[in-house]
Amino acid sequence: MTCPEIKSWTLNRLSHPDLSWISKIQVNQPAVLRRAEQIQARRTVKKEWQAAWLLKAVTFIDLTTLSGDDTSSNIQRLCYKAKYPVREDLLKTLNMHDKGLTTAAVCVYPARVCDAVRALKAAGCTIPVASVATGFPAGQTHLKTRLEEIRLAVEDGATEIDVVINRTLVLTGQWEGSDFIKTSTGKETVNATFPVAIVMLRAIRDFFWKTGNKVGFKPAGGIRSAKDSLAWLSLVKEELGDEWLTPDLFRIGASTLLSDIERQIYHHVTGRYAAYHDLPMS
C-alpha cells in the first residue's frame, strides 16, 4: 500500500473526535496472512450463484481509464460500456435485462471529466463521474494546486473525487476524515493485496464501533479476473457484513475486470468461451 487514496474527501468530517486509540493499534501479521490465504484458497461459488454474484460485482466497479493517451473517443466508449456493462441478450437469458444494471461510476483524469459528463448525458445516464485529483498518483504537489484541481474537476461535473493523501500527515498522526479509504492508486508495483485489505477493513470496523461513522472501502489496482472480484466481495461481506455491500460503501477500481466478468457470464449462458468478436466492447 505504497500510495493510498481517500475517495470523496471531506475535511474535518469527524468533528475532531479522540483518535488517540489509533496509535495503540497493533497488527498480528501472521494471523492476517493466514486469513488472506484462506480467502484466496477458497473455492468460489458455481453456476447460477456465481452468475448472480458476478452481476452484483459489476455494480461496484468504478470503470476506469487513467492513461496518458486518453481521448474523448475512448472516454465515450468507456461511458457506453459503463451504461451497458453486459450484452443485453445475455442479461435477457438471466432475466436481468430490465434491472438497470450499470457500473457504480466511471473514473477519469480531471481533464477528461467534461468528456465523461457529456458522454453520459448523451446516453441518458446518471452514472456518477469520479476523478482522481491532487497530483495523482504521487500527491507531491502544492496544497493550493491540489485544491484547485479538485475545484476544477467538480466544476466540470465530477461528483466523486479520489484524493491522493499527503502521507506526511499520516506518518505524523494528523488524521483527516473521509468517506472512503482506498488501497492504492493502481499505479504502483504492488497495489490491492488481501493482507493490507484485511487490516483496512478491520480498521473500518473498529472505527464504526467506536464512532458510529461508516467509512467505505475501495480496492484498486491489479484486480483483473472475475474470480478476484468474487474474493473481494466475499472478504467485505465476511469482515463488514451485508450492509457494506452497496456502492455507497464499497467500490472496486478496475479497467479490465469488467471484460473478464462479461466473458464468464457469456460462458455461463452459452456453455462456451467468447471469441473476440463475440464481445467487441469488452
C-alpha positions as a Markdown table, in Angstrom:
| # | Residue | x | y | z |
|---|---|---|---|---|
| 1 | Met | 0.0 | 0.0 | 0.0 |
| 2 | Thr | 2.6 | 2.5 | -1.1 |
| 3 | Cys | 0.3 | 5.2 | -2.3 |
| 4 | Pro | -3.2 | 5.2 | -0.6 |
| 5 | Glu | -6.0 | 7.4 | -1.5 |
| 6 | Ile | -9.1 | 8.9 | 0.0 |
| 7 | Lys | -12.3 | 8.8 | -2.0 |
| 8 | Ser | -14.8 | 11.6 | -1.9 |
| 9 | Trp | -12.6 | 13.5 | 0.5 |
| 10 | Thr | -14.3 | 15.5 | 3.3 |
| 11 | Leu | -12.2 | 17.6 | 5.6 |
| 12 | Asn | -12.9 | 17.6 | 9.3 |
| 13 | Arg | -15.9 | 15.3 | 8.7 |
| 14 | Leu | -15.4 | 13.7 | 12.1 |
| 15 | Ser | -15.5 | 17.0 | 14.1 |
| 16 | His | -12.2 | 16.2 | 15.7 |
| 17 | Pro | -13.0 | 13.1 | 17.8 |
| 18 | Asp | -10.5 | 11.5 | 20.1 |
| 19 | Leu | -8.4 | 9.3 | 17.8 |
| 20 | Ser | -5.6 | 8.6 | 20.2 |
| 21 | Trp | -6.6 | 4.9 | 20.2 |
| 22 | Ile | -5.4 | 4.6 | 16.6 |
| 23 | Ser | -1.7 | 5.0 | 17.7 |
| 24 | Lys | -2.2 | 2.0 | 20.1 |
| 25 | Ile | -3.3 | -0.5 | 17.4 |
| 26 | Gln | -1.1 | -3.4 | 16.7 |
| 27 | Val | -1.4 | -5.8 | 13.8 |
| 28 | Asn | -0.9 | -9.6 | 14.2 |
| 29 | Gln | 0.8 | -10.1 | 10.9 |
| 30 | Pro | 0.9 | -14.0 | 10.9 |
| 31 | Ala | -2.8 | -14.1 | 11.6 |
| 32 | Val | -3.5 | -11.5 | 8.9 |
| 33 | Leu | -1.5 | -13.6 | 6.4 |
| 34 | Arg | -3.3 | -16.8 | 7.3 |
| 35 | Arg | -6.7 | -15.0 | 6.8 |
| 36 | Ala | -5.6 | -13.7 | 3.4 |
| 37 | Glu | -4.5 | -17.3 | 2.4 |
| 38 | Gln | -8.0 | -18.6 | 3.4 |
| 39 | Ile | -9.7 | -16.0 | 1.2 |
| 40 | Gln | -7.5 | -16.8 | -1.8 |
| 41 | Ala | -7.7 | -20.6 | -1.4 |
| 42 | Arg | -11.4 | -20.8 | -1.0 |
| 43 | Arg | -13.4 | -22.4 | -3.8 |
| 44 | Thr | -15.8 | -19.9 | -5.5 |
| 45 | Val | -19.5 | -20.3 | -5.9 |
| 46 | Lys | -20.7 | -22.0 | -9.1 |
| 47 | Lys | -23.3 | -21.8 | -11.8 |
| 48 | Glu | -26.3 | -19.6 | -11.0 |
| 49 | Trp | -24.9 | -18.4 | -7.8 |
| 50 | Gln | -21.7 | -17.4 | -9.5 |
| 51 | Ala | -23.5 | -15.5 | -12.2 |
| 52 | Ala | -25.6 | -13.6 | -9.6 |
| 53 | Trp | -22.5 | -12.6 | -7.6 |
| 54 | Leu | -20.7 | -11.5 | -10.8 |
| 55 | Leu | -23.5 | -9.3 | -11.8 |
| 56 | Lys | -23.5 | -7.8 | -8.3 |
| 57 | Ala | -19.8 | -7.2 | -8.7 |
| 58 | Val | -20.5 | -5.2 | -11.8 |
| 59 | Thr | -22.5 | -2.7 | -9.7 |
| 60 | Phe | -19.4 | -2.0 | -7.5 |
| 61 | Ile | -17.0 | -1.2 | -10.3 |
| 62 | Asp | -15.5 | 2.2 | -10.8 |
| 63 | Leu | -14.9 | 1.7 | -14.5 |
| 64 | Thr | -11.6 | 3.4 | -15.0 |
| 65 | Thr | -9.2 | 4.8 | -17.6 |
| 66 | Leu | -6.2 | 6.7 | -16.5 |
| 67 | Ser | -3.9 | 6.5 | -19.5 |
| 68 | Gly | -1.7 | 9.3 | -20.8 |
| 69 | Asp | -3.2 | 8.8 | -24.2 |
| 70 | Asp | -6.9 | 9.1 | -23.2 |
| 71 | Thr | -9.0 | 10.9 | -25.7 |
| 72 | Ser | -12.6 | 12.0 | -25.9 |
| 73 | Ser | -13.4 | 9.0 | -28.1 |
| 74 | Asn | -12.2 | 6.4 | -25.7 |
| 75 | Ile | -13.9 | 8.2 | -22.8 |
| 76 | Gln | -17.1 | 8.0 | -24.8 |
| 77 | Arg | -16.5 | 4.2 | -25.3 |
| 78 | Leu | -15.9 | 3.8 | -21.5 |
| 79 | Cys | -19.1 | 5.6 | -20.6 |
| 80 | Tyr | -21.1 | 3.5 | -23.1 |
| 81 | Lys | -19.6 | 0.3 | -21.5 |
| 82 | Ala | -20.4 | 1.6 | -18.0 |
| 83 | Lys | -24.1 | 2.0 | -19.0 |
| 84 | Tyr | -24.2 | -1.3 | -20.9 |
| 85 | Pro | -21.7 | -3.5 | -19.0 |
| 86 | Val | -23.0 | -6.9 | -20.2 |
| 87 | Arg | -24.5 | -7.7 | -23.6 |
| 88 | Glu | -28.3 | -7.3 | -23.5 |
| 89 | Asp | -29.1 | -10.8 | -24.9 |
| 90 | Leu | -27.1 | -12.4 | -22.1 |
| 91 | Leu | -29.0 | -10.3 | -19.5 |
| 92 | Lys | -32.3 | -11.3 | -21.1 |
| 93 | Thr | -31.4 | -15.0 | -20.7 |
| 94 | Leu | -30.7 | -14.3 | -17.0 |
| 95 | Asn | -33.9 | -12.2 | -16.7 |
| 96 | Met | -31.8 | -9.2 | -15.7 |
| 97 | His | -32.3 | -7.1 | -18.8 |
| 98 | Asp | -34.8 | -4.7 | -17.2 |
| 99 | Lys | -32.9 | -4.2 | -13.9 |
| 100 | Gly | -30.9 | -1.2 | -14.9 |
| 101 | Leu | -27.6 | -2.9 | -14.4 |
| 102 | Thr | -24.7 | -0.4 | -14.7 |
| 103 | Thr | -21.3 | 0.1 | -13.1 |
| 104 | Ala | -21.1 | 2.2 | -10.0 |
| 105 | Ala | -19.2 | 5.1 | -11.7 |
| 106 | Val | -16.6 | 6.0 | -14.3 |
| 107 | Cys | -13.3 | 7.3 | -13.2 |
| 108 | Val | -11.1 | 9.5 | -15.3 |
| 109 | Tyr | -8.4 | 12.2 | -15.1 |
| 110 | Pro | -9.7 | 15.7 | -14.2 |
| 111 | Ala | -9.0 | 16.9 | -17.8 |
| 112 | Arg | -11.4 | 14.3 | -19.1 |
| 113 | Val | -14.3 | 14.9 | -16.7 |
| 114 | Cys | -16.1 | 17.1 | -19.3 |
| 115 | Asp | -15.8 | 14.3 | -21.9 |
| 116 | Ala | -17.3 | 11.8 | -19.4 |
| 117 | Val | -20.1 | 14.0 | -18.3 |
| 118 | Arg | -21.0 | 14.9 | -21.9 |
| 119 | Ala | -21.0 | 11.2 | -23.0 |
| 120 | Leu | -23.1 | 10.0 | -20.1 |
| 121 | Lys | -25.6 | 12.9 | -20.6 |
| 122 | Ala | -25.9 | 11.9 | -24.3 |
| 123 | Ala | -26.6 | 8.3 | -23.3 |
| 124 | Gly | -29.3 | 9.5 | -20.9 |
| 125 | Cys | -27.4 | 8.0 | -18.0 |
| 126 | Thr | -26.9 | 9.3 | -14.4 |
| 127 | Ile | -23.8 | 7.2 | -13.5 |
| 128 | Pro | -21.5 | 9.3 | -11.3 |
| 129 | Val | -18.3 | 10.6 | -12.7 |
| 130 | Ala | -15.3 | 10.2 | -10.4 |
| 131 | Ser | -12.0 | 11.8 | -10.9 |
| 132 | Val | -8.5 | 11.3 | -9.5 |
| 133 | Ala | -7.1 | 14.6 | -8.3 |
| 134 | Thr | -4.5 | 16.3 | -6.1 |
| 135 | Gly | -1.4 | 15.4 | -8.1 |
| 136 | Phe | -2.3 | 11.8 | -8.9 |
| 137 | Pro | -0.6 | 9.4 | -8.4 |
| 138 | Ala | 2.2 | 10.7 | -6.1 |
| 139 | Gly | 0.3 | 13.6 | -4.4 |
| 140 | Gln | 3.5 | 15.6 | -4.3 |
| 141 | Thr | 2.2 | 19.0 | -5.4 |
| 142 | His | 1.5 | 22.1 | -3.5 |
| 143 | Leu | -1.7 | 22.2 | -1.5 |
| 144 | Lys | -3.1 | 25.2 | -3.5 |
| 145 | Thr | -2.6 | 23.3 | -6.7 |
| 146 | Arg | -4.2 | 20.2 | -5.3 |
| 147 | Leu | -7.3 | 22.1 | -4.1 |
| 148 | Glu | -7.6 | 23.9 | -7.4 |
| 149 | Glu | -7.5 | 20.6 | -9.2 |
| 150 | Ile | -10.4 | 19.3 | -7.1 |
| 151 | Arg | -12.4 | 22.6 | -7.7 |
| 152 | Leu | -11.9 | 22.3 | -11.4 |
| 153 | Ala | -13.0 | 18.7 | -11.5 |
| 154 | Val | -16.1 | 19.4 | -9.5 |
| 155 | Glu | -16.8 | 22.4 | -11.6 |
| 156 | Asp | -16.7 | 20.2 | -14.7 |
| 157 | Gly | -19.2 | 17.8 | -13.3 |
| 158 | Ala | -17.3 | 15.3 | -11.2 |
| 159 | Thr | -19.4 | 14.2 | -8.2 |
| 160 | Glu | -16.7 | 12.0 | -6.6 |
| 161 | Ile | -13.0 | 12.7 | -6.1 |
| 162 | Asp | -10.3 | 10.2 | -5.4 |
| 163 | Val | -7.7 | 12.2 | -3.5 |
| 164 | Val | -4.1 | 11.0 | -3.1 |
| 165 | Ile | -3.4 | 11.7 | 0.5 |
| 166 | Asn | -0.5 | 13.6 | 1.9 |
| 167 | Arg | 1.4 | 10.7 | 3.5 |
| 168 | Thr | 3.3 | 13.2 | 5.7 |
| 169 | Leu | 0.1 | 13.8 | 7.6 |
| 170 | Val | -0.5 | 10.1 | 8.1 |
| 171 | Leu | 3.1 | 9.4 | 9.2 |
| 172 | Thr | 2.8 | 12.2 | 11.8 |
| 173 | Gly | -0.6 | 11.1 | 13.0 |
| 174 | Gln | -2.6 | 14.1 | 11.7 |
| 175 | Trp | -5.7 | 12.3 | 10.6 |
| 176 | Glu | -8.4 | 13.7 | 8.4 |
| 177 | Gly | -12.0 | 12.5 | 7.8 |
| 178 | Ser | -13.0 | 10.7 | 4.6 |
| 179 | Asp | -16.0 | 9.0 | 3.1 |
| 180 | Phe | -13.8 | 6.1 | 1.6 |
| 181 | Ile | -10.4 | 4.7 | 2.0 |
| 182 | Lys | -8.6 | 3.2 | -0.9 |
| 183 | Thr | -5.9 | 0.6 | -1.0 |
| 184 | Ser | -3.7 | 2.3 | -3.6 |
| 185 | Thr | -3.7 | 4.4 | -6.7 |
| 186 | Gly | -3.3 | 1.4 | -9.0 |
| 187 | Lys | -0.1 | 2.9 | -10.4 |
| 188 | Glu | 2.3 | 1.2 | -8.1 |
| 189 | Thr | 4.2 | -2.1 | -8.4 |
| 190 | Val | 2.1 | -3.5 | -5.6 |
| 191 | Asn | -1.5 | -2.3 | -5.3 |
| 192 | Ala | -4.5 | -4.0 | -3.8 |
| 193 | Thr | -3.5 | -7.0 | -1.7 |
| 194 | Phe | -5.6 | -9.1 | 0.7 |
| 195 | Pro | -3.3 | -8.7 | 3.8 |
| 196 | Val | -3.5 | -4.9 | 3.5 |
| 197 | Ala | -7.2 | -5.0 | 2.8 |
| 198 | Ile | -7.9 | -7.1 | 5.9 |
| 199 | Val | -6.1 | -4.6 | 8.1 |
| 200 | Met | -8.0 | -1.7 | 6.4 |
| 201 | Leu | -11.4 | -3.4 | 6.7 |
| 202 | Arg | -10.9 | -4.2 | 10.4 |
| 203 | Ala | -9.9 | -0.6 | 10.9 |
| 204 | Ile | -13.1 | 0.5 | 9.3 |
| 205 | Arg | -15.0 | -1.9 | 11.5 |
| 206 | Asp | -13.3 | -0.7 | 14.7 |
| 207 | Phe | -13.8 | 2.9 | 13.7 |
| 208 | Phe | -17.5 | 2.2 | 13.1 |
| 209 | Trp | -17.8 | 0.5 | 16.5 |
| 210 | Lys | -16.2 | 3.4 | 18.3 |
| 211 | Thr | -17.7 | 6.4 | 16.4 |
| 212 | Gly | -20.8 | 5.1 | 14.6 |
| 213 | Asn | -19.4 | 6.5 | 11.3 |
| 214 | Lys | -19.4 | 4.2 | 8.3 |
| 215 | Val | -16.4 | 4.6 | 6.0 |
| 216 | Gly | -16.3 | 3.0 | 2.6 |
| 217 | Phe | -13.6 | 0.8 | 1.1 |
| 218 | Lys | -12.2 | 0.7 | -2.4 |
| 219 | Pro | -9.5 | -1.8 | -3.5 |
| 220 | Ala | -7.8 | -0.7 | -6.8 |
| 221 | Gly | -5.0 | -1.9 | -9.0 |
| 222 | Gly | -4.4 | -5.4 | -10.2 |
| 223 | Ile | -8.0 | -6.7 | -9.9 |
| 224 | Arg | -8.5 | -8.2 | -13.3 |
| 225 | Ser | -10.3 | -11.5 | -13.1 |
| 226 | Ala | -13.9 | -12.4 | -12.2 |
| 227 | Lys | -12.5 | -14.8 | -9.6 |
| 228 | Asp | -10.7 | -11.9 | -8.0 |
| 229 | Ser | -13.9 | -9.9 | -7.8 |
| 230 | Leu | -15.7 | -12.7 | -6.0 |
| 231 | Ala | -12.9 | -13.0 | -3.5 |
| 232 | Trp | -13.1 | -9.3 | -2.8 |
| 233 | Leu | -16.9 | -9.4 | -2.3 |
| 234 | Ser | -16.6 | -12.4 | 0.0 |
| 235 | Leu | -13.9 | -10.6 | 2.1 |
| 236 | Val | -16.0 | -7.4 | 2.5 |
| 237 | Lys | -19.1 | -9.5 | 3.3 |
| 238 | Glu | -17.3 | -11.5 | 6.0 |
| 239 | Glu | -15.4 | -8.7 | 7.6 |
| 240 | Leu | -18.0 | -5.9 | 7.5 |
| 241 | Gly | -21.3 | -7.6 | 6.7 |
| 242 | Asp | -24.0 | -7.2 | 4.1 |
| 243 | Glu | -24.6 | -3.6 | 4.8 |
| 244 | Trp | -21.3 | -2.7 | 3.3 |
| 245 | Leu | -22.1 | -4.5 | 0.0 |
| 246 | Thr | -23.6 | -1.3 | -1.5 |
| 247 | Pro | -21.9 | 1.1 | -4.0 |
| 248 | Asp | -22.2 | 3.8 | -1.2 |
| 249 | Leu | -19.7 | 1.9 | 0.9 |
| 250 | Phe | -17.8 | -0.5 | -1.5 |
| 251 | Arg | -16.2 | 0.1 | -4.9 |
| 252 | Ile | -13.7 | -1.8 | -7.0 |
| 253 | Gly | -11.4 | 0.4 | -9.1 |
| 254 | Ala | -10.6 | -1.5 | -12.3 |
| 255 | Ser | -10.2 | -1.0 | -16.0 |
| 256 | Thr | -10.1 | -4.6 | -17.3 |
| 257 | Leu | -12.1 | -6.5 | -14.7 |
| 258 | Leu | -15.4 | -5.9 | -16.4 |
| 259 | Ser | -14.2 | -7.7 | -19.6 |
| 260 | Asp | -13.5 | -10.9 | -17.7 |
| 261 | Ile | -16.8 | -10.8 | -15.8 |
| 262 | Glu | -18.7 | -10.4 | -19.1 |
| 263 | Arg | -16.7 | -13.4 | -20.5 |
| 264 | Gln | -17.7 | -15.5 | -17.6 |
| 265 | Ile | -21.3 | -14.5 | -17.9 |
| 266 | Tyr | -21.1 | -15.4 | -21.6 |
| 267 | His | -19.7 | -18.8 | -20.7 |
| 268 | His | -22.4 | -19.4 | -18.1 |
| 269 | Val | -25.2 | -18.6 | -20.6 |
| 270 | Thr | -23.8 | -20.3 | -23.8 |
| 271 | Gly | -21.6 | -23.0 | -22.4 |
| 272 | Arg | -18.6 | -21.8 | -24.4 |
| 273 | Tyr | -16.0 | -19.1 | -24.1 |
| 274 | Ala | -16.3 | -16.0 | -26.1 |
| 275 | Ala | -14.3 | -15.2 | -29.2 |
| 276 | Tyr | -13.0 | -11.6 | -29.5 |
| 277 | His | -15.8 | -10.7 | -31.9 |
| 278 | Asp | -18.5 | -12.0 | -29.6 |
| 279 | Leu | -17.8 | -9.3 | -27.0 |
| 280 | Pro | -16.4 | -6.4 | -29.1 |
| 281 | Met | -17.0 | -3.8 | -26.5 |
| 282 | Ser | -15.0 | -5.6 | -23.8 |
